[in-house]
Amino acid sequence: MAGSKVTSTTANAMRAARKRGESKTDVAKVRARTPYIWDGKNEDERPLTREEMQAGIEAYRKQRGRPVGSDKESTTIRFDRDVLAAFRADGPGWQTRMNAALRDWLKTHSPRNV
């Protein structure tokens, strides 16, 4: 590849270069850096406690996916484009609105016994 600056180096060659002090990362400098210590002045810069961090993770996990106890079933179904366009036109939540419309239809029509 003309003009490419990508080089291929084996793991052994990288270890040897690191021993010679030719590493592109100054590990000693990174390790010597003092950790962040909050000065107590700006509350927005205060690091989270372990409990706050865990609570945030748990809240995020609870938001994802289908609600617990939902009796919904995933399926594949085909609708006419104009029907989908009409439901999607109102924005997010179109699948819930479509489900409600089908439920209303069932109130006036008896479902077939399979």
N, CA, C and O atoms as CSV, one atom per row, in Angstrom:
chain,resi,resn,atom,element,x,y,z
A,1,MET,N,N,0.846,-1.167,0.000
A,1,MET,CA,C,0.000,0.000,0.000
A,1,MET,C,C,0.896,1.236,0.000
A,1,MET,O,O,1.643,1.466,0.951
A,2,ALA,N,N,0.823,2.010,-1.040
A,2,ALA,CA,C,1.687,3.179,-1.187
A,2,ALA,C,C,1.321,4.259,-0.177
A,2,ALA,O,O,0.149,4.600,-0.017
A,3,GLY,N,N,2.313,4.785,0.490
A,3,GLY,CA,C,2.110,5.869,1.428
A,3,GLY,C,C,1.561,5.447,2.782
A,3,GLY,O,O,1.261,6.294,3.622
A,4,SER,N,N,1.431,4.166,2.994
A,4,SER,CA,C,0.877,3.695,4.258
A,4,SER,C,C,1.923,3.792,5.355
A,4,SER,O,O,3.084,3.446,5.136
A,5,LYS,N,N,1.530,4.253,6.521
A,5,LYS,CA,C,2.440,4.359,7.648
A,5,LYS,C,C,2.204,3.237,8.652
A,5,LYS,O,O,2.803,3.225,9.727
A,6,VAL,N,N,1.335,2.300,8.303
A,6,VAL,CA,C,1.040,1.189,9.182
A,6,VAL,C,C,2.169,0.175,9.077
A,6,VAL,O,O,2.556,-0.229,7.980
A,7,THR,N,N,2.687,-0.229,10.221
A,7,THR,CA,C,3.727,-1.243,10.235
A,7,THR,C,C,3.250,-2.429,11.038
A,7,THR,O,O,2.419,-2.298,11.937
A,8,SER,N,N,3.773,-3.562,10.710
A,8,SER,CA,C,3.403,-4.772,11.422
A,8,SER,C,C,4.557,-5.151,12.338
A,8,SER,O,O,5.686,-5.326,11.878
A,9,THR,N,N,4.286,-5.278,13.610
A,9,THR,CA,C,5.313,-5.610,14.586
A,9,THR,C,C,4.833,-6.786,15.413
A,9,THR,O,O,3.674,-6.837,15.824
A,10,THR,N,N,5.713,-7.714,15.652
A,10,THR,CA,C,5.351,-8.866,16.469
A,10,THR,C,C,5.368,-8.474,17.937
A,10,THR,O,O,5.956,-7.462,18.318
A,11,ALA,N,N,4.712,-9.293,18.758
A,11,ALA,CA,C,4.681,-9.026,20.192
A,11,ALA,C,C,6.087,-9.057,20.780
A,11,ALA,O,O,6.411,-8.244,21.645
A,12,ASN,N,N,6.916,-9.975,20.328
A,12,ASN,CA,C,8.300,-10.062,20.834
A,12,ASN,C,C,9.098,-8.819,20.458
A,12,ASN,O,O,9.897,-8.332,21.257
A,13,ALA,N,N,8.890,-8.304,19.254
A,13,ALA,CA,C,9.604,-7.103,18.833
A,13,ALA,C,C,9.169,-5.902,19.673
A,13,ALA,O,O,9.991,-5.052,20.015
A,14,MET,N,N,7.871,-5.832,20.007
A,14,MET,CA,C,7.390,-4.727,20.847
A,14,MET,C,C,7.969,-4.816,22.252
A,14,MET,O,O,8.353,-3.801,22.832
A,15,ARG,N,N,8.033,-6.033,22.805
A,15,ARG,CA,C,8.621,-6.189,24.143
A,15,ARG,C,C,10.085,-5.774,24.151
A,15,ARG,O,O,10.542,-5.114,25.085
A,16,ALA,N,N,10.818,-6.158,23.118
A,16,ALA,CA,C,12.234,-5.787,23.029
A,16,ALA,C,C,12.388,-4.272,22.928
A,16,ALA,O,O,13.272,-3.693,23.561
A,17,ALA,N,N,11.531,-3.626,22.133
A,17,ALA,CA,C,11.608,-2.169,21.991
A,17,ALA,C,C,11.290,-1.496,23.320
A,17,ALA,O,O,11.913,-0.495,23.673
A,18,ARG,N,N,10.326,-2.037,24.057
A,18,ARG,CA,C,9.970,-1.464,25.355
A,18,ARG,C,C,11.142,-1.574,26.324
A,18,ARG,O,O,11.412,-0.641,27.080
A,19,LYS,N,N,11.837,-2.709,26.305
A,19,LYS,CA,C,13.010,-2.885,27.187
A,19,LYS,C,C,14.102,-1.897,26.840
A,19,LYS,O,O,14.825,-1.439,27.725
A,20,ARG,N,N,14.234,-1.559,25.568
A,20,ARG,CA,C,15.254,-0.599,25.143
A,20,ARG,C,C,14.809,0.836,25.393
A,20,ARG,O,O,15.580,1.768,25.166
A,21,GLY,N,N,13.564,1.028,25.861
A,21,GLY,CA,C,13.078,2.375,26.121
A,21,GLY,C,C,12.507,3.048,24.889
A,21,GLY,O,O,12.401,4.274,24.844
A,22,GLU,N,N,12.140,2.265,23.892
A,22,GLU,CA,C,11.630,2.823,22.646
A,22,GLU,C,C,10.099,2.777,22.560
A,22,GLU,O,O,9.533,2.935,21.478
A,23,SER,N,N,9.452,2.567,23.664
A,23,SER,CA,C,7.997,2.489,23.660
A,23,SER,C,C,7.400,3.844,23.347
A,23,SER,O,O,7.922,4.870,23.783
A,24,LYS,N,N,6.294,3.861,22.585
A,24,LYS,CA,C,5.632,5.124,22.254
A,24,LYS,C,C,4.797,5.630,23.420
A,24,LYS,O,O,4.366,6.783,23.404
A,25,THR,N,N,4.558,4.811,24.422
A,25,THR,CA,C,3.806,5.214,25.594
A,25,THR,C,C,4.757,5.277,26.775
A,25,THR,O,O,5.490,4.324,27.038
A,26,ASP,N,N,4.748,6.378,27.476
A,26,ASP,CA,C,5.619,6.521,28.625
A,26,ASP,C,C,4.880,5.986,29.848
A,26,ASP,O,O,4.226,6.741,30.566
A,27,VAL,N,N,4.989,4.684,30.079
A,27,VAL,CA,C,4.267,4.016,31.154
A,27,VAL,C,C,4.649,4.594,32.511
A,27,VAL,O,O,3.784,4.776,33.368
A,28,ALA,N,N,5.902,4.879,32.713
A,28,ALA,CA,C,6.349,5.415,34.000
A,28,ALA,C,C,5.697,6.771,34.274
A,28,ALA,O,O,5.308,7.060,35.405
A,29,LYS,N,N,5.580,7.594,33.242
A,29,LYS,CA,C,4.973,8.914,33.405
A,29,LYS,C,C,3.484,8.778,33.751
A,29,LYS,O,O,2.966,9.504,34.600
A,30,VAL,N,N,2.820,7.860,33.096
A,30,VAL,CA,C,1.394,7.632,33.370
A,30,VAL,C,C,1.204,7.121,34.791
A,30,VAL,O,O,0.313,7.585,35.503
A,31,ARG,N,N,2.031,6.170,35.207
A,31,ARG,CA,C,1.912,5.612,36.557
A,31,ARG,C,C,2.268,6.620,37.632
A,31,ARG,O,O,1.744,6.545,38.744
A,32,ALA,N,N,3.151,7.564,37.325
A,32,ALA,CA,C,3.588,8.549,38.314
A,32,ALA,C,C,2.586,9.688,38.482
A,32,ALA,O,O,2.635,10.414,39.475
A,33,ARG,N,N,1.685,9.848,37.529
A,33,ARG,CA,C,0.711,10.933,37.589
A,33,ARG,C,C,-0.164,10.772,38.832
A,33,ARG,O,O,-0.597,9.669,39.163
A,34,THR,N,N,-0.409,11.870,39.498
A,34,THR,CA,C,-1.246,11.804,40.700
A,34,THR,C,C,-2.698,11.612,40.285
A,34,THR,O,O,-3.138,12.175,39.283
A,35,PRO,N,N,-3.437,10.829,41.042
A,35,PRO,CA,C,-4.843,10.623,40.707
A,35,PRO,C,C,-5.644,11.891,40.942
A,35,PRO,O,O,-5.213,12.776,41.682
A,36,TYR,N,N,-6.814,11.981,40.311
A,36,TYR,CA,C,-7.663,13.155,40.459
A,36,TYR,C,C,-8.175,13.229,41.891
A,36,TYR,O,O,-8.683,12.248,42.434
A,37,ILE,N,N,-8.034,14.400,42.491
A,37,ILE,CA,C,-8.534,14.630,43.845
A,37,ILE,C,C,-9.455,15.842,43.788
A,37,ILE,O,O,-9.052,16.926,43.366
A,38,TRP,N,N,-10.686,15.643,44.216
A,38,TRP,CA,C,-11.680,16.708,44.183
A,38,TRP,C,C,-11.336,17.763,45.211
A,38,TRP,O,O,-11.028,17.442,46.359
A,39,ASP,N,N,-11.387,19.040,44.798
A,39,ASP,CA,C,-11.029,20.139,45.697
A,39,ASP,C,C,-12.190,20.571,46.592
A,39,ASP,O,O,-11.995,21.400,47.482
A,40,GLY,N,N,-13.395,20.031,46.379
A,40,GLY,CA,C,-14.541,20.336,47.219
A,40,GLY,C,C,-15.241,21.631,46.886
A,40,GLY,O,O,-16.180,22.017,47.582
A,41,LYS,N,N,-14.811,22.314,45.839
A,41,LYS,CA,C,-15.402,23.608,45.506
A,41,LYS,C,C,-16.584,23.486,44.549
A,41,LYS,O,O,-17.652,24.034,44.820
A,42,ASN,N,N,-16.414,22.790,43.458
A,42,ASN,CA,C,-17.457,22.690,42.446
A,42,ASN,C,C,-18.124,21.319,42.552
A,42,ASN,O,O,-17.496,20.293,42.292
A,43,GLU,N,N,-19.392,21.311,42.933
A,43,GLU,CA,C,-20.128,20.045,43.128
A,43,GLU,C,C,-20.264,19.269,41.823
A,43,GLU,O,O,-20.354,18.041,41.847
A,44,ASP,N,N,-20.281,19.968,40.676
A,44,ASP,CA,C,-20.396,19.291,39.387
A,44,ASP,C,C,-19.157,18.466,39.054
A,44,ASP,O,O,-19.234,17.555,38.229
A,45,GLU,N,N,-18.031,18.761,39.670
A,45,GLU,CA,C,-16.790,18.040,39.400
A,45,GLU,C,C,-16.538,16.916,40.402
A,45,GLU,O,O,-15.542,16.200,40.297
A,46,ARG,N,N,-17.439,16.760,41.371
A,46,ARG,CA,C,-17.256,15.730,42.391
A,46,ARG,C,C,-17.376,14.345,41.759
A,46,ARG,O,O,-18.350,14.078,41.054
A,47,PRO,N,N,-16.422,13.472,41.993
A,47,PRO,CA,C,-16.530,12.120,41.445
A,47,PRO,C,C,-17.658,11.353,42.145
A,47,PRO,O,O,-17.964,11.603,43.310
A,48,LEU,N,N,-18.258,10.428,41.423
A,48,LEU,CA,C,-19.332,9.621,41.992
A,48,LEU,C,C,-18.776,8.647,43.020
A,48,LEU,O,O,-17.656,8.152,42.894
A,49,THR,N,N,-19.582,8.387,44.036
A,49,THR,CA,C,-19.210,7.341,44.979
A,49,THR,C,C,-19.534,6.000,44.339
A,49,THR,O,O,-20.254,5.942,43.343
A,50,ARG,N,N,-19.016,4.942,44.898
A,50,ARG,CA,C,-19.274,3.601,44.369
A,50,ARG,C,C,-20.778,3.304,44.373
A,50,ARG,O,O,-21.297,2.702,43.433
A,51,GLU,N,N,-21.478,3.728,45.438
A,51,GLU,CA,C,-22.914,3.486,45.538
A,51,GLU,C,C,-23.683,4.258,44.463
A,51,GLU,O,O,-24.616,3.725,43.863
A,52,GLU,N,N,-23.291,5.517,44.219
A,52,GLU,CA,C,-23.950,6.315,43.193
A,52,GLU,C,C,-23.729,5.712,41.805
A,52,GLU,O,O,-24.640,5.678,40.978
A,53,MET,N,N,-22.526,5.245,41.569
A,53,MET,CA,C,-22.214,4.639,40.285
A,53,MET,C,C,-23.029,3.362,40.083
A,53,MET,O,O,-23.576,3.141,39.002
A,54,GLN,N,N,-23.114,2.521,41.117
A,54,GLN,CA,C,-23.875,1.276,41.041
A,54,GLN,C,C,-25.360,1.564,40.825
A,54,GLN,O,O,-26.019,0.875,40.046
A,55,ALA,N,N,-25.893,2.592,41.518
A,55,ALA,CA,C,-27.299,2.959,41.351
A,55,ALA,C,C,-27.572,3.415,39.924
A,55,ALA,O,O,-28.618,3.094,39.360
A,56,GLY,N,N,-26.652,4.152,39.343
A,56,GLY,CA,C,-26.806,4.596,37.961
A,56,GLY,C,C,-26.802,3.438,36.984
A,56,GLY,O,O,-27.574,3.419,36.025
A,57,ILE,N,N,-25.928,2.468,37.230
A,57,ILE,CA,C,-25.864,1.284,36.362
A,57,ILE,C,C,-27.157,0.496,36.462
A,57,ILE,O,O,-27.702,0.061,35.447
A,58,GLU,N,N,-27.654,0.309,37.680
A,58,GLU,CA,C,-28.894,-0.448,37.875
A,58,GLU,C,C,-30.076,0.266,37.222
A,58,GLU,O,O,-30.932,-0.380,36.618
A,59,ALA,N,N,-30.130,1.597,37.340
A,59,ALA,CA,C,-31.220,2.355,36.724
A,59,ALA,C,C,-31.173,2.212,35.213
A,59,ALA,O,O,-32.217,2.092,34.572
A,60,TYR,N,N,-29.978,2.223,34.635
A,60,TYR,CA,C,-29.825,2.064,33.189
A,60,TYR,C,C,-30.292,0.677,32.763
A,60,TYR,O,O,-30.996,0.543,31.762
A,61,ARG,N,N,-29.918,-0.333,33.495
A,61,ARG,CA,C,-30.317,-1.701,33.146
A,61,ARG,C,C,-31.822,-1.885,33.216
A,61,ARG,O,O,-32.393,-2.627,32.417
A,62,LYS,N,N,-32.475,-1.213,34.169
A,62,LYS,CA,C,-33.924,-1.345,34.307
A,62,LYS,C,C,-34.651,-0.689,33.150
A,62,LYS,O,O,-35.766,-1.093,32.822
A,63,GLN,N,N,-34.050,0.317,32.520
A,63,GLN,CA,C,-34.694,1.027,31.423
A,63,GLN,C,C,-34.669,0.235,30.128
A,63,GLN,O,O,-35.518,0.445,29.262
A,64,ARG,N,N,-33.720,-0.665,29.982
A,64,ARG,CA,C,-33.539,-1.358,28.724
A,64,ARG,C,C,-34.526,-2.507,28.563
A,64,ARG,O,O,-34.896,-3.166,29.535
A,65,GLY,N,N,-34.940,-2.733,27.338
A,65,GLY,CA,C,-35.729,-3.899,27.009
A,65,GLY,C,C,-37.198,-3.801,27.405
A,65,GLY,O,O,-37.692,-2.747,27.805
A,66,ARG,N,N,-37.862,-4.916,27.281
A,66,ARG,CA,C,-39.279,-5.014,27.588
A,66,ARG,C,C,-39.483,-4.979,29.087
A,66,ARG,O,O,-38.665,-5.521,29.832
A,67,PRO,N,N,-40.564,-4.350,29.553
A,67,PRO,CA,C,-40.816,-4.299,30.988
A,67,PRO,C,C,-40.976,-5.700,31.579
A,67,PRO,O,O,-41.468,-6.611,30.912
A,68,VAL,N,N,-40.561,-5.862,32.818
A,68,VAL,CA,C,-40.686,-7.136,33.509
A,68,VAL,C,C,-42.166,-7.465,33.663
A,68,VAL,O,O,-42.964,-6.592,34.002
A,69,GLY,N,N,-42.532,-8.710,33.416
A,69,GLY,CA,C,-43.920,-9.131,33.566
A,69,GLY,C,C,-44.758,-8.890,32.324
A,69,GLY,O,O,-45.963,-9.144,32.341
A,70,SER,N,N,-44.155,-8.407,31.252
A,70,SER,CA,C,-44.890,-8.169,30.024
A,70,SER,C,C,-45.241,-9.505,29.378
A,70,SER,O,O,-44.415,-10.417,29.331
A,71,ASP,N,N,-46.467,-9.613,28.881
A,71,ASP,CA,C,-46.867,-10.861,28.247
A,71,ASP,C,C,-46.871,-10.727,26.725
A,71,ASP,O,O,-47.597,-11.443,26.035
A,72,LYS,N,N,-46.065,-9.817,26.211
A,72,LYS,CA,C,-46.000,-9.600,24.769
A,72,LYS,C,C,-45.141,-10.667,24.120
A,72,LYS,O,O,-44.215,-11.211,24.722
A,73,GLU,N,N,-45.478,-10.945,22.882
A,73,GLU,CA,C,-44.766,-11.964,22.114
A,73,GLU,C,C,-44.228,-11.320,20.851
A,73,GLU,O,O,-44.933,-10.566,20.180
A,74,SER,N,N,-42.985,-11.616,20.531
A,74,SER,CA,C,-42.387,-11.088,19.320
A,74,SER,C,C,-42.857,-11.919,18.134
A,74,SER,O,O,-42.928,-13.146,18.209
A,75,THR,N,N,-43.179,-11.229,17.029
A,75,THR,CA,C,-43.642,-11.920,15.829
A,75,THR,C,C,-43.245,-11.121,14.599
A,75,THR,O,O,-42.826,-9.968,14.705
A,76,THR,N,N,-43.379,-11.731,13.450
A,76,THR,CA,C,-43.155,-11.034,12.191
A,76,THR,C,C,-44.480,-10.991,11.455
A,76,THR,O,O,-45.138,-12.018,11.291
A,77,ILE,N,N,-44.868,-9.815,11.016
A,77,ILE,CA,C,-46.145,-9.647,10.321
A,77,ILE,C,C,-45.961,-8.602,9.237
A,77,ILE,O,O,-45.130,-7.704,9.370
A,78,ARG,N,N,-46.727,-8.714,8.171
A,78,ARG,CA,C,-46.625,-7.772,7.054
A,78,ARG,C,C,-47.880,-6.919,6.980
A,78,ARG,O,O,-48.997,-7.435,7.031
A,79,PHE,N,N,-47.687,-5.589,6.858
A,79,PHE,CA,C,-48.781,-4.640,6.712
A,79,PHE,C,C,-48.577,-3.868,5.425
A,79,PHE,O,O,-47.461,-3.782,4.911
A,80,ASP,N,N,-49.657,-3.308,4.906
A,80,ASP,CA,C,-49.538,-2.437,3.737
A,80,ASP,C,C,-48.732,-1.204,4.127
A,80,ASP,O,O,-48.772,-0.752,5.271
A,81,ARG,N,N,-47.997,-0.669,3.151
A,81,ARG,CA,C,-47.130,0.481,3.424
A,81,ARG,C,C,-47.912,1.691,3.931
A,81,ARG,O,O,-47.450,2.408,4.818
A,82,ASP,N,N,-49.100,1.913,3.364
A,82,ASP,CA,C,-49.867,3.087,3.785
A,82,ASP,C,C,-50.365,2.962,5.219
A,82,ASP,O,O,-50.474,3.963,5.926
A,83,VAL,N,N,-50.669,1.737,5.656
A,83,VAL,CA,C,-51.104,1.520,7.038
A,83,VAL,C,C,-49.944,1.821,7.991
A,83,VAL,O,O,-50.116,2.527,8.984
A,84,LEU,N,N,-48.770,1.283,7.681
A,84,LEU,CA,C,-47.592,1.547,8.517
A,84,LEU,C,C,-47.244,3.034,8.516
A,84,LEU,O,O,-46.915,3.599,9.559
A,85,ALA,N,N,-47.318,3.658,7.354
A,85,ALA,CA,C,-46.987,5.084,7.258
A,85,ALA,C,C,-47.926,5.912,8.141
A,85,ALA,O,O,-47.497,6.876,8.776
A,86,ALA,N,N,-49.198,5.535,8.177
A,86,ALA,CA,C,-50.158,6.278,8.993
A,86,ALA,C,C,-49.831,6.163,10.476
A,86,ALA,O,O,-49.918,7.157,11.197
A,87,PHE,N,N,-49.459,4.984,10.946
A,87,PHE,CA,C,-49.114,4.815,12.359
A,87,PHE,C,C,-47.773,5.452,12.688
A,87,PHE,O,O,-47.611,6.054,13.749
A,88,ARG,N,N,-46.814,5.321,11.784
A,88,ARG,CA,C,-45.487,5.888,12.033
A,88,ARG,C,C,-45.477,7.410,11.968
A,88,ARG,O,O,-44.594,8.047,12.541
A,89,ALA,N,N,-46.444,7.993,11.280
A,89,ALA,CA,C,-46.481,9.441,11.103
A,89,ALA,C,C,-46.587,10.179,12.435
A,89,ALA,O,O,-46.136,11.319,12.543
A,90,ASP,N,N,-47.172,9.549,13.445
A,90,ASP,CA,C,-47.311,10.199,14.751
A,90,ASP,C,C,-46.068,10.086,15.614
A,90,ASP,O,O,-46.039,10.589,16.737
A,91,GLY,N,N,-45.044,9.430,15.098
A,91,GLY,CA,C,-43.778,9.369,15.820
A,91,GLY,C,C,-43.623,8.133,16.694
A,91,GLY,O,O,-44.327,7.140,16.508
A,92,PRO,N,N,-42.689,8.200,17.657
A,92,PRO,CA,C,-42.408,7.055,18.520
A,92,PRO,C,C,-43.656,6.566,19.241
A,92,PRO,O,O,-44.539,7.347,19.595
A,93,GLY,N,N,-43.707,5.252,19.449
A,93,GLY,CA,C,-44.852,4.646,20.110
A,93,GLY,C,C,-45.880,4.120,19.124
A,93,GLY,O,O,-46.978,3.726,19.517
A,94,TRP,N,N,-45.524,4.112,17.834
A,94,TRP,CA,C,-46.484,3.683,16.821
A,94,TRP,C,C,-46.873,2.219,16.996
A,94,TRP,O,O,-48.012,1.850,16.709
A,95,GLN,N,N,-45.958,1.385,17.458
A,95,GLN,CA,C,-46.299,-0.032,17.645
A,95,GLN,C,C,-47.306,-0.195,18.778
A,95,GLN,O,O,-48.204,-1.032,18.691
A,96,THR,N,N,-47.167,0.595,19.840
A,96,THR,CA,C,-48.116,0.552,20.946
A,96,THR,C,C,-49.485,1.025,20.478
A,96,THR,O,O,-50.506,0.443,20.844
A,97,ARG,N,N,-49.504,2.092,19.661
A,97,ARG,CA,C,-50.782,2.580,19.135
A,97,ARG,C,C,-51.423,1.558,18.210
A,97,ARG,O,O,-52.643,1.395,18.219
A,98,MET,N,N,-50.619,0.870,17.415
A,98,MET,CA,C,-51.151,-0.162,16.528
A,98,MET,C,C,-51.736,-1.305,17.354
A,98,MET,O,O,-52.793,-1.837,17.015
A,99,ASN,N,N,-51.063,-1.682,18.422
A,99,ASN,CA,C,-51.568,-2.731,19.308
A,99,ASN,C,C,-52.911,-2.310,19.919
A,99,ASN,O,O,-53.829,-3.124,20.020
A,100,ALA,N,N,-53.024,-1.044,20.323
A,100,ALA,CA,C,-54.274,-0.543,20.902
A,100,ALA,C,C,-55.395,-0.558,19.866
A,100,ALA,O,O,-56.535,-0.888,20.193
A,101,ALA,N,N,-55.078,-0.202,18.618
A,101,ALA,CA,C,-56.089,-0.213,17.558
A,101,ALA,C,C,-56.579,-1.638,17.306
A,101,ALA,O,O,-57.776,-1.850,17.113
A,102,LEU,N,N,-55.689,-2.599,17.304
A,102,LEU,CA,C,-56.092,-4.000,17.120
A,102,LEU,C,C,-56.926,-4.484,18.301
A,102,LEU,O,O,-57.884,-5.236,18.124
A,103,ARG,N,N,-56.562,-4.056,19.496
A,103,ARG,CA,C,-57.333,-4.433,20.690
A,103,ARG,C,C,-58.752,-3.859,20.615
A,103,ARG,O,O,-59.717,-4.539,20.964
A,104,ASP,N,N,-58.879,-2.594,20.154
A,104,ASP,CA,C,-60.207,-1.989,19.974
A,104,ASP,C,C,-61.015,-2.757,18.933
A,104,ASP,O,O,-62.214,-2.972,19.110
A,105,TRP,N,N,-60.372,-3.163,17.865
A,105,TRP,CA,C,-61.049,-3.937,16.831
A,105,TRP,C,C,-61.586,-5.246,17.405
A,105,TRP,O,O,-62.689,-5.674,17.063
A,106,LEU,N,N,-60.798,-5.884,18.284
A,106,LEU,CA,C,-61.241,-7.148,18.886
A,106,LEU,C,C,-62.473,-6.981,19.756
A,106,LEU,O,O,-63.229,-7.936,19.930
A,107,LYS,N,N,-62.699,-5.784,20.314
A,107,LYS,CA,C,-63.882,-5.543,21.144
A,107,LYS,C,C,-65.168,-5.658,20.343
A,107,LYS,O,O,-66.205,-6.050,20.877
A,108,THR,N,N,-65.102,-5.315,19.056
A,108,THR,CA,C,-66.307,-5.346,18.218
A,108,THR,C,C,-66.369,-6.579,17.332
A,108,THR,O,O,-67.395,-6.821,16.695
A,109,HIS,N,N,-65.318,-7.351,17.275
A,109,HIS,CA,C,-65.276,-8.554,16.459
A,109,HIS,C,C,-64.864,-9.728,17.345
A,109,HIS,O,O,-63.890,-9.632,18.092
A,110,SER,N,N,-65.589,-10.810,17.267
A,110,SER,CA,C,-65.227,-11.974,18.077
A,110,SER,C,C,-64.035,-12.668,17.444
A,110,SER,O,O,-64.039,-12.933,16.242
A,111,PRO,N,N,-63.014,-12.964,18.238
A,111,PRO,CA,C,-61.851,-13.671,17.687
A,111,PRO,C,C,-62.245,-15.092,17.303
A,111,PRO,O,O,-63.089,-15.718,17.944
A,112,ARG,N,N,-61.619,-15.579,16.251
A,112,ARG,CA,C,-61.899,-16.953,15.819
A,112,ARG,C,C,-61.276,-17.932,16.789
A,112,ARG,O,O,-60.181,-17.709,17.305
A,113,ASN,N,N,-61.968,-18.990,17.023
A,113,ASN,CA,C,-61.400,-20.063,17.850
A,113,ASN,C,C,-60.518,-20.917,16.976
A,113,ASN,O,O,-60.962,-21.444,15.956
A,114,VAL,N,N,-59.307,-21.051,17.360
A,114,VAL,CA,C,-58.341,-21.804,16.548
A,114,VAL,C,C,-58.336,-23.260,16.960
A,114,VAL,O,O,-57.589,-24.059,16.395
